[in-house]
């Protein structure tokens, strides 16, 4: 699952064969708050100057528990 908001793309990754439960509204809100953190603003500035988005990927276990959050710049 992925969604795009302003300058960020949010993706949730689970191993194949795991359930298709959607992440909670609270998880979406937490990622949106994370994207406005002062520490991440340089990454967003660099991406904007390059005409790219920041992709925030949440890798999850089979049962939906987050185990890794990865940030990268990618083309729009």
mmCIF file as gemmi writes it, N, C-alpha and C atoms, coordinates in Angstrom:
data_model
loop_
_atom_site.group_PDB
_atom_site.id
_atom_site.type_symbol
_atom_site.label_atom_id
_atom_site.label_alt_id
_atom_site.label_comp_id
_atom_site.label_asym_id
_atom_site.label_entity_id
_atom_site.label_seq_id
_atom_site.pdbx_PDB_ins_code
_atom_site.Cartn_x
_atom_site.Cartn_y
_atom_site.Cartn_z
_atom_site.occupancy
_atom_site.B_iso_or_equiv
_atom_site.pdbx_formal_charge
_atom_site.auth_seq_id
_atom_site.auth_asym_id
_atom_site.pdbx_PDB_model_num
ATOM 1 N N . UNK Axp A 1 ? 0.847 -1.179 0 1 0 ? 1 A 1
ATOM 2 C CA . UNK Axp A 1 ? 0 0 0 1 0 ? 1 A 1
ATOM 3 C C . UNK Axp A 1 ? 0.89 1.239 0 1 0 ? 1 A 1
ATOM 4 N N . UNK Axp A 2 ? 0.506 2.245 -0.764 1 0 ? 2 A 1
ATOM 5 C CA . UNK Axp A 2 ? 1.241 3.506 -0.725 1 0 ? 2 A 1
ATOM 6 C C . UNK Axp A 2 ? 0.258 4.656 -0.846 1 0 ? 2 A 1
ATOM 7 N N . UNK Axp A 3 ? 0.683 5.809 -0.35 1 0 ? 3 A 1
ATOM 8 C CA . UNK Axp A 3 ? -0.12 7.014 -0.471 1 0 ? 3 A 1
ATOM 9 C C . UNK Axp A 3 ? 0.822 8.192 -0.614 1 0 ? 3 A 1
ATOM 10 N N . UNK Axp A 4 ? 0.379 9.246 -1.271 1 0 ? 4 A 1
ATOM 11 C CA . UNK Axp A 4 ? 1.209 10.41 -1.515 1 0 ? 4 A 1
ATOM 12 C C . UNK Axp A 4 ? 0.567 11.624 -0.855 1 0 ? 4 A 1
ATOM 13 N N . UNK Axp A 5 ? 1.335 12.362 -0.092 1 0 ? 5 A 1
ATOM 14 C CA . UNK Axp A 5 ? 0.844 13.578 0.552 1 0 ? 5 A 1
ATOM 15 C C . UNK Axp A 5 ? 1.913 14.65 0.383 1 0 ? 5 A 1
ATOM 16 N N . UNK Axp A 6 ? 1.562 15.747 -0.264 1 0 ? 6 A 1
ATOM 17 C CA . UNK Axp A 6 ? 2.48 16.855 -0.513 1 0 ? 6 A 1
ATOM 18 C C . UNK Axp A 6 ? 3.799 16.359 -1.101 1 0 ? 6 A 1
ATOM 19 N N . UNK Axp A 7 ? 4.869 16.46 -0.312 1 0 ? 7 A 1
ATOM 20 C CA . UNK Axp A 7 ? 6.2 16.108 -0.806 1 0 ? 7 A 1
ATOM 21 C C . UNK Axp A 7 ? 6.632 14.717 -0.375 1 0 ? 7 A 1
ATOM 22 N N . UNK Axp A 8 ? 5.749 13.951 0.231 1 0 ? 8 A 1
ATOM 23 C CA . UNK Axp A 8 ? 6.132 12.628 0.731 1 0 ? 8 A 1
ATOM 24 C C . UNK Axp A 8 ? 5.229 11.538 0.174 1 0 ? 8 A 1
ATOM 25 N N . UNK Axp A 9 ? 5.828 10.385 -0.058 1 0 ? 9 A 1
ATOM 26 C CA . UNK Axp A 9 ? 5.104 9.188 -0.45 1 0 ? 9 A 1
ATOM 27 C C . UNK Axp A 9 ? 5.273 8.205 0.698 1 0 ? 9 A 1
ATOM 28 N N . UNK Axp A 10 ? 4.178 7.637 1.171 1 0 ? 10 A 1
ATOM 29 C CA . UNK Axp A 10 ? 4.222 6.688 2.285 1 0 ? 10 A 1
ATOM 30 C C . UNK Axp A 10 ? 3.899 5.298 1.746 1 0 ? 10 A 1
ATOM 31 N N . UNK Axp A 11 ? 4.731 4.332 2.098 1 0 ? 11 A 1
ATOM 32 C CA . UNK Axp A 11 ? 4.505 2.948 1.671 1 0 ? 11 A 1
ATOM 33 C C . UNK Axp A 11 ? 4.599 2.031 2.878 1 0 ? 11 A 1
ATOM 34 N N . UNK Axp A 12 ? 3.767 1.027 2.868 1 0 ? 12 A 1
ATOM 35 C CA . UNK Axp A 12 ? 3.787 0.005 3.908 1 0 ? 12 A 1
ATOM 36 C C . UNK Axp A 12 ? 4.108 -1.31 3.222 1 0 ? 12 A 1
ATOM 37 N N . UNK Axp A 13 ? 5.183 -1.951 3.66 1 0 ? 13 A 1
ATOM 38 C CA . UNK Axp A 13 ? 5.649 -3.194 3.048 1 0 ? 13 A 1
ATOM 39 C C . UNK Axp A 13 ? 5.547 -4.336 4.051 1 0 ? 13 A 1
ATOM 40 N N . UNK Axp A 14 ? 4.963 -5.426 3.582 1 0 ? 14 A 1
ATOM 41 C CA . UNK Axp A 14 ? 4.872 -6.659 4.375 1 0 ? 14 A 1
ATOM 42 C C . UNK Axp A 14 ? 5.371 -7.812 3.534 1 0 ? 14 A 1
ATOM 43 N N . UNK Axp A 15 ? 5.811 -8.883 4.178 1 0 ? 15 A 1
ATOM 44 C CA . UNK Axp A 15 ? 6.217 -10.06 3.407 1 0 ? 15 A 1
ATOM 45 C C . UNK Axp A 15 ? 5.042 -10.594 2.59 1 0 ? 15 A 1
ATOM 46 N N . UNK Axp A 16 ? 5.344 -11.184 1.452 1 0 ? 16 A 1
ATOM 47 C CA . UNK Axp A 16 ? 4.267 -11.749 0.641 1 0 ? 16 A 1
ATOM 48 C C . UNK Axp A 16 ? 3.561 -12.849 1.418 1 0 ? 16 A 1
ATOM 49 N N . UNK Axp A 17 ? 2.285 -12.955 1.192 1 0 ? 17 A 1
ATOM 50 C CA . UNK Axp A 17 ? 1.49 -13.961 1.873 1 0 ? 17 A 1
ATOM 51 C C . UNK Axp A 17 ? 0.939 -13.527 3.21 1 0 ? 17 A 1
ATOM 52 N N . UNK Axp A 18 ? 1.302 -12.339 3.666 1 0 ? 18 A 1
ATOM 53 C CA . UNK Axp A 18 ? 0.757 -11.861 4.939 1 0 ? 18 A 1
ATOM 54 C C . UNK Axp A 18 ? -0.608 -11.231 4.7 1 0 ? 18 A 1
ATOM 55 N N . UNK Axp A 19 ? -1.335 -10.993 5.75 1 0 ? 19 A 1
ATOM 56 C CA . UNK Axp A 19 ? -2.673 -10.415 5.652 1 0 ? 19 A 1
ATOM 57 C C . UNK Axp A 19 ? -2.675 -9.057 4.984 1 0 ? 19 A 1
ATOM 58 N N . UNK Axp A 20 ? -3.817 -8.641 4.53 1 0 ? 20 A 1
ATOM 59 C CA . UNK Axp A 20 ? -3.961 -7.366 3.833 1 0 ? 20 A 1
ATOM 60 C C . UNK Axp A 20 ? -4.549 -6.277 4.725 1 0 ? 20 A 1
ATOM 61 N N . UNK Axp A 21 ? -4.386 -6.394 6.039 1 0 ? 21 A 1
ATOM 62 C CA . UNK Axp A 21 ? -4.901 -5.364 6.939 1 0 ? 21 A 1
ATOM 63 C C . UNK Axp A 21 ? -4.23 -4.031 6.659 1 0 ? 21 A 1
ATOM 64 N N . UNK Axp A 22 ? -5.015 -2.983 6.636 1 0 ? 22 A 1
ATOM 65 C CA . UNK Axp A 22 ? -4.505 -1.642 6.39 1 0 ? 22 A 1
ATOM 66 C C . UNK Axp A 22 ? -3.9 -1.069 7.67 1 0 ? 22 A 1
ATOM 67 N N . UNK Axp A 23 ? -2.836 -0.268 7.549 1 0 ? 23 A 1
ATOM 68 C CA . UNK Axp A 23 ? -2.276 0.396 8.728 1 0 ? 23 A 1
ATOM 69 C C . UNK Axp A 23 ? -3.328 1.305 9.365 1 0 ? 23 A 1
ATOM 70 N N . UNK Axp A 24 ? -3.233 1.487 10.648 1 0 ? 24 A 1
ATOM 71 C CA . UNK Axp A 24 ? -4.206 2.29 11.378 1 0 ? 24 A 1
ATOM 72 C C . UNK Axp A 24 ? -4.1 3.77 11.023 1 0 ? 24 A 1
ATOM 73 N N . UNK Axp A 25 ? -5.155 4.499 11.315 1 0 ? 25 A 1
ATOM 74 C CA . UNK Axp A 25 ? -5.153 5.95 11.119 1 0 ? 25 A 1
ATOM 75 C C . UNK Axp A 25 ? -4.071 6.588 11.989 1 0 ? 25 A 1
ATOM 76 N N . UNK Axp A 26 ? -3.837 6.029 13.157 1 0 ? 26 A 1
ATOM 77 C CA . UNK Axp A 26 ? -2.801 6.55 14.051 1 0 ? 26 A 1
ATOM 78 C C . UNK Axp A 26 ? -1.419 6.4 13.425 1 0 ? 26 A 1
ATOM 79 N N . UNK Axp A 27 ? -1.171 5.281 12.745 1 0 ? 27 A 1
ATOM 80 C CA . UNK Axp A 27 ? 0.12 5.071 12.071 1 0 ? 27 A 1
ATOM 81 C C . UNK Axp A 27 ? 0.297 6.085 10.952 1 0 ? 27 A 1
ATOM 82 N N . UNK Axp A 28 ? -0.749 6.324 10.168 1 0 ? 28 A 1
ATOM 83 C CA . UNK Axp A 28 ? -0.683 7.34 9.106 1 0 ? 28 A 1
ATOM 84 C C . UNK Axp A 28 ? -0.379 8.713 9.709 1 0 ? 28 A 1
ATOM 85 N N . UNK Axp A 29 ? -1.046 9.047 10.787 1 0 ? 29 A 1
ATOM 86 C CA . UNK Axp A 29 ? -0.824 10.343 11.434 1 0 ? 29 A 1
ATOM 87 C C . UNK Axp A 29 ? 0.603 10.451 11.951 1 0 ? 29 A 1
ATOM 88 N N . UNK Axp A 30 ? 1.123 9.381 12.528 1 0 ? 30 A 1
ATOM 89 C CA . UNK Axp A 30 ? 2.492 9.4 13.044 1 0 ? 30 A 1
ATOM 90 C C . UNK Axp A 30 ? 3.499 9.648 11.926 1 0 ? 30 A 1
ATOM 91 N N . UNK Axp A 31 ? 3.29 9.028 10.77 1 0 ? 31 A 1
ATOM 92 C CA . UNK Axp A 31 ? 4.199 9.24 9.648 1 0 ? 31 A 1
ATOM 93 C C . UNK Axp A 31 ? 4.105 10.664 9.12 1 0 ? 31 A 1
ATOM 94 N N . UNK Axp A 32 ? 2.915 11.211 9.088 1 0 ? 32 A 1
ATOM 95 C CA . UNK Axp A 32 ? 2.761 12.593 8.645 1 0 ? 32 A 1
ATOM 96 C C . UNK Axp A 32 ? 3.467 13.542 9.611 1 0 ? 32 A 1
ATOM 97 N N . UNK Axp A 33 ? 3.365 13.274 10.911 1 0 ? 33 A 1
ATOM 98 C CA . UNK Axp A 33 ? 4.069 14.097 11.897 1 0 ? 33 A 1
ATOM 99 C C . UNK Axp A 33 ? 5.579 13.93 11.753 1 0 ? 33 A 1
ATOM 100 N N . UNK Axp A 34 ? 6.02 12.721 11.483 1 0 ? 34 A 1
ATOM 101 C CA . UNK Axp A 34 ? 7.439 12.461 11.287 1 0 ? 34 A 1
ATOM 102 C C . UNK Axp A 34 ? 7.975 13.255 10.104 1 0 ? 34 A 1
ATOM 103 N N . UNK Axp A 35 ? 7.175 13.376 9.059 1 0 ? 35 A 1
ATOM 104 C CA . UNK Axp A 35 ? 7.628 14.083 7.86 1 0 ? 35 A 1
ATOM 105 C C . UNK Axp A 35 ? 7.796 15.584 8.077 1 0 ? 35 A 1
ATOM 106 N N . UNK Axp A 36 ? 7.249 16.13 9.138 1 0 ? 36 A 1
ATOM 107 C CA . UNK Axp A 36 ? 7.439 17.56 9.411 1 0 ? 36 A 1
ATOM 108 C C . UNK Axp A 36 ? 8.466 17.804 10.512 1 0 ? 36 A 1
ATOM 109 N N . UNK Axp A 37 ? 9.136 16.751 10.964 1 0 ? 37 A 1
ATOM 110 C CA . UNK Axp A 37 ? 10.157 16.894 12.004 1 0 ? 37 A 1
ATOM 111 C C . UNK Axp A 37 ? 11.312 17.744 11.489 1 0 ? 37 A 1
ATOM 112 N N . UNK Axp A 38 ? 11.843 18.586 12.354 1 0 ? 38 A 1
ATOM 113 C CA . UNK Axp A 38 ? 12.957 19.467 11.98 1 0 ? 38 A 1
ATOM 114 C C . UNK Axp A 38 ? 14.141 18.678 11.41 1 0 ? 38 A 1
ATOM 115 N N . UNK Axp A 39 ? 14.41 17.506 11.959 1 0 ? 39 A 1
ATOM 116 C CA . UNK Axp A 39 ? 15.552 16.712 11.527 1 0 ? 39 A 1
ATOM 117 C C . UNK Axp A 39 ? 15.439 16.244 10.076 1 0 ? 39 A 1
ATOM 118 N N . UNK Axp A 40 ? 14.227 16.143 9.577 1 0 ? 40 A 1
ATOM 119 C CA . UNK Axp A 40 ? 14.032 15.653 8.209 1 0 ? 40 A 1
ATOM 120 C C . UNK Axp A 40 ? 13.897 16.765 7.177 1 0 ? 40 A 1
ATOM 121 N N . UNK Axp A 41 ? 13.829 18.006 7.615 1 0 ? 41 A 1
ATOM 122 C CA . UNK Axp A 41 ? 13.635 19.099 6.664 1 0 ? 41 A 1
ATOM 123 C C . UNK Axp A 41 ? 14.756 19.227 5.649 1 0 ? 41 A 1
ATOM 124 N N . UNK Axp A 42 ? 16.039 19 6.013 1 0 ? 42 A 1
ATOM 125 C CA . UNK Axp A 42 ? 17.08 19.044 4.974 1 0 ? 42 A 1
ATOM 126 C C . UNK Axp A 42 ? 16.851 18.014 3.865 1 0 ? 42 A 1
ATOM 127 N N . UNK Axp A 43 ? 16.395 16.833 4.217 1 0 ? 43 A 1
ATOM 128 C CA . UNK Axp A 43 ? 16.096 15.804 3.222 1 0 ? 43 A 1
ATOM 129 C C . UNK Axp A 43 ? 14.975 16.263 2.298 1 0 ? 43 A 1
ATOM 130 N N . UNK Axp A 44 ? 13.928 16.855 2.858 1 0 ? 44 A 1
ATOM 131 C CA . UNK Axp A 44 ? 12.821 17.353 2.041 1 0 ? 44 A 1
ATOM 132 C C . UNK Axp A 44 ? 13.27 18.514 1.156 1 0 ? 44 A 1
ATOM 133 N N . UNK Axp A 45 ? 14.13 19.374 1.672 1 0 ? 45 A 1
ATOM 134 C CA . UNK Axp A 45 ? 14.639 20.5 0.873 1 0 ? 45 A 1
ATOM 135 C C . UNK Axp A 45 ? 15.453 19.998 -0.316 1 0 ? 45 A 1
ATOM 136 N N . UNK Axp A 46 ? 16.333 19.03 -0.066 1 0 ? 46 A 1
ATOM 137 C CA . UNK Axp A 46 ? 17.145 18.459 -1.147 1 0 ? 46 A 1
ATOM 138 C C . UNK Axp A 46 ? 16.257 17.811 -2.205 1 0 ? 46 A 1
ATOM 139 N N . UNK Axp A 47 ? 15.264 17.071 -1.773 1 0 ? 47 A 1
ATOM 140 C CA . UNK Axp A 47 ? 14.366 16.396 -2.705 1 0 ? 47 A 1
ATOM 141 C C . UNK Axp A 47 ? 13.593 17.414 -3.542 1 0 ? 47 A 1
ATOM 142 N N . UNK Axp A 48 ? 13.103 18.462 -2.904 1 0 ? 48 A 1
ATOM 143 C CA . UNK Axp A 48 ? 12.351 19.495 -3.615 1 0 ? 48 A 1
ATOM 144 C C . UNK Axp A 48 ? 13.22 20.176 -4.668 1 0 ? 48 A 1
ATOM 145 N N . UNK Axp A 49 ? 14.46 20.513 -4.3 1 0 ? 49 A 1
ATOM 146 C CA . UNK Axp A 49 ? 15.376 21.156 -5.256 1 0 ? 49 A 1
ATOM 147 C C . UNK Axp A 49 ? 15.666 20.265 -6.448 1 0 ? 49 A 1
ATOM 148 N N . UNK Axp A 50 ? 15.679 18.953 -6.222 1 0 ? 50 A 1
ATOM 149 C CA . UNK Axp A 50 ? 15.953 17.999 -7.294 1 0 ? 50 A 1
ATOM 150 C C . UNK Axp A 50 ? 14.686 17.591 -8.039 1 0 ? 50 A 1
ATOM 151 N N . UNK Axp A 51 ? 13.522 18.147 -7.636 1 0 ? 51 A 1
ATOM 152 C CA . UNK Axp A 51 ? 12.265 17.802 -8.29 1 0 ? 51 A 1
ATOM 153 C C . UNK Axp A 51 ? 11.783 16.404 -7.936 1 0 ? 51 A 1
ATOM 154 N N . UNK Axp A 52 ? 12.127 15.947 -6.734 1 0 ? 52 A 1
ATOM 155 C CA . UNK Axp A 52 ? 11.766 14.599 -6.306 1 0 ? 52 A 1
ATOM 156 C C . UNK Axp A 52 ? 10.892 14.64 -5.063 1 0 ? 52 A 1
ATOM 157 N N . UNK Axp A 53 ? 10.385 13.478 -4.7 1 0 ? 53 A 1
ATOM 158 C CA . UNK Axp A 53 ? 9.624 13.291 -3.468 1 0 ? 53 A 1
ATOM 159 C C . UNK Axp A 53 ? 10.498 12.545 -2.46 1 0 ? 53 A 1
ATOM 160 N N . UNK Axp A 54 ? 10.122 12.598 -1.217 1 0 ? 54 A 1
ATOM 161 C CA . UNK Axp A 54 ? 10.736 11.755 -0.196 1 0 ? 54 A 1
ATOM 162 C C . UNK Axp A 54 ? 9.808 10.562 0.003 1 0 ? 54 A 1
ATOM 163 N N . UNK Axp A 55 ? 10.352 9.374 -0.154 1 0 ? 55 A 1
ATOM 164 C CA . UNK Axp A 55 ? 9.58 8.151 0.074 1 0 ? 55 A 1
ATOM 165 C C . UNK Axp A 55 ? 9.879 7.676 1.499 1 0 ? 55 A 1
ATOM 166 N N . UNK Axp A 56 ? 8.828 7.469 2.265 1 0 ? 56 A 1
ATOM 167 C CA . UNK Axp A 56 ? 8.943 6.938 3.619 1 0 ? 56 A 1
ATOM 168 C C . UNK Axp A 56 ? 8.31 5.554 3.588 1 0 ? 56 A 1
ATOM 169 N N . UNK Axp A 57 ? 9.15 4.532 3.712 1 0 ? 57 A 1
ATOM 170 C CA . UNK Axp A 57 ? 8.674 3.155 3.646 1 0 ? 57 A 1
ATOM 171 C C . UNK Axp A 57 ? 8.725 2.528 5.031 1 0 ? 57 A 1
ATOM 172 N N . UNK Axp A 58 ? 7.63 1.916 5.415 1 0 ? 58 A 1
ATOM 173 C CA . UNK Axp A 58 ? 7.554 1.206 6.689 1 0 ? 58 A 1
ATOM 174 C C . UNK Axp A 58 ? 7.524 -0.283 6.368 1 0 ? 58 A 1
ATOM 175 N N . UNK Axp A 59 ? 8.566 -0.978 6.771 1 0 ? 59 A 1
ATOM 176 C CA . UNK Axp A 59 ? 8.617 -2.421 6.585 1 0 ? 59 A 1
ATOM 177 C C . UNK Axp A 59 ? 8.023 -3.068 7.825 1 0 ? 59 A 1
ATOM 178 N N . UNK Axp A 60 ? 7.124 -4.015 7.603 1 0 ? 60 A 1
ATOM 179 C CA . UNK Axp A 60 ? 6.376 -4.624 8.686 1 0 ? 60 A 1
ATOM 180 C C . UNK Axp A 60 ? 6.568 -6.141 8.711 1 0 ? 60 A 1
ATOM 181 N N . UNK Axp A 61 ? 6.325 -6.71 9.883 1 0 ? 61 A 1
ATOM 182 C CA . UNK Axp A 61 ? 6.315 -8.158 10.012 1 0 ? 61 A 1
ATOM 183 C C . UNK Axp A 61 ? 5.019 -8.691 9.406 1 0 ? 61 A 1
ATOM 184 N N . UNK Axp A 62 ? 4.881 -9.995 9.329 1 0 ? 62 A 1
ATOM 185 C CA . UNK Axp A 62 ? 3.66 -10.606 8.772 1 0 ? 62 A 1
ATOM 186 C C . UNK Axp A 62 ? 2.406 -10.155 9.503 1 0 ? 62 A 1
ATOM 187 N N . UNK Axp A 63 ? 2.521 -9.902 10.811 1 0 ? 63 A 1
ATOM 188 C CA . UNK Axp A 63 ? 1.337 -9.502 11.568 1 0 ? 63 A 1
ATOM 189 C C . UNK Axp A 63 ? 1.168 -7.985 11.654 1 0 ? 63 A 1
ATOM 190 N N . UNK Axp A 64 ? 1.961 -7.23 10.901 1 0 ? 64 A 1
ATOM 191 C CA . UNK Axp A 64 ? 1.767 -5.784 10.803 1 0 ? 64 A 1
ATOM 192 C C . UNK Axp A 64 ? 2.587 -4.933 11.75 1 0 ? 64 A 1
ATOM 193 N N . UNK Axp A 65 ? 3.479 -5.527 12.529 1 0 ? 65 A 1
ATOM 194 C CA . UNK Axp A 65 ? 4.306 -4.719 13.431 1 0 ? 65 A 1
ATOM 195 C C . UNK Axp A 65 ? 5.445 -4.068 12.65 1 0 ? 65 A 1
ATOM 196 N N . UNK Axp A 66 ? 5.634 -2.759 12.812 1 0 ? 66 A 1
ATOM 197 C CA . UNK Axp A 66 ? 6.709 -2.086 12.08 1 0 ? 66 A 1
ATOM 198 C C . UNK Axp A 66 ? 8.072 -2.5 12.63 1 0 ? 66 A 1
ATOM 199 N N . UNK Axp A 67 ? 9.004 -2.774 11.711 1 0 ? 67 A 1
ATOM 200 C CA . UNK Axp A 67 ? 10.343 -3.165 12.139 1 0 ? 67 A 1
ATOM 201 C C . UNK Axp A 67 ? 11.425 -2.236 11.592 1 0 ? 67 A 1
ATOM 202 N N . UNK Axp A 68 ? 11.092 -1.462 10.557 1 0 ? 68 A 1
ATOM 203 C CA . UNK Axp A 68 ? 12.077 -0.57 9.945 1 0 ? 68 A 1
ATOM 204 C C . UNK Axp A 68 ? 11.354 0.547 9.206 1 0 ? 68 A 1
ATOM 205 N N . UNK Axp A 69 ? 11.857 1.768 9.341 1 0 ? 69 A 1
ATOM 206 C CA . UNK Axp A 69 ? 11.357 2.896 8.557 1 0 ? 69 A 1
ATOM 207 C C . UNK Axp A 69 ? 12.521 3.391 7.724 1 0 ? 69 A 1
ATOM 208 N N . UNK Axp A 70 ? 12.316 3.437 6.418 1 0 ? 70 A 1
ATOM 209 C CA . UNK Axp A 70 ? 13.383 3.796 5.478 1 0 ? 70 A 1
ATOM 210 C C . UNK Axp A 70 ? 12.987 5.072 4.739 1 0 ? 70 A 1
ATOM 211 N N . UNK Axp A 71 ? 13.936 6.005 4.596 1 0 ? 71 A 1
ATOM 212 C CA . UNK Axp A 71 ? 13.712 7.268 3.898 1 0 ? 71 A 1
ATOM 213 C C . UNK Axp A 71 ? 14.602 7.3 2.654 1 0 ? 71 A 1
ATOM 214 N N . UNK Axp A 72 ? 14.039 7.746 1.533 1 0 ? 72 A 1
ATOM 215 C CA . UNK Axp A 72 ? 14.805 7.896 0.317 1 0 ? 72 A 1
ATOM 216 C C . UNK Axp A 72 ? 14.169 8.965 -0.568 1 0 ? 72 A 1
ATOM 217 N N . UNK Axp A 73 ? 14.947 9.507 -1.49 1 0 ? 73 A 1
ATOM 218 C CA . UNK Axp A 73 ? 14.414 10.445 -2.474 1 0 ? 73 A 1
ATOM 219 C C . UNK Axp A 73 ? 14.125 9.668 -3.751 1 0 ? 73 A 1
ATOM 220 N N . UNK Axp A 74 ? 13.009 9.967 -4.392 1 0 ? 74 A 1
ATOM 221 C CA . UNK Axp A 74 ? 12.684 9.296 -5.655 1 0 ? 74 A 1
ATOM 222 C C . UNK Axp A 74 ? 11.935 10.243 -6.578 1 0 ? 74 A 1
ATOM 223 N N . UNK Axp A 75 ? 11.999 9.923 -7.855 1 0 ? 75 A 1
ATOM 224 C CA . UNK Axp A 75 ? 11.351 10.748 -8.878 1 0 ? 75 A 1
ATOM 225 C C . UNK Axp A 75 ? 9.844 10.763 -8.667 1 0 ? 75 A 1
ATOM 226 N N . UNK Axp A 76 ? 9.27 11.874 -9.037 1 0 ? 76 A 1
ATOM 227 C CA . UNK Axp A 76 ? 7.815 12.054 -8.9 1 0 ? 76 A 1
ATOM 228 C C . UNK Axp A 76 ? 7.046 11.215 -9.88 1 0 ? 76 A 1
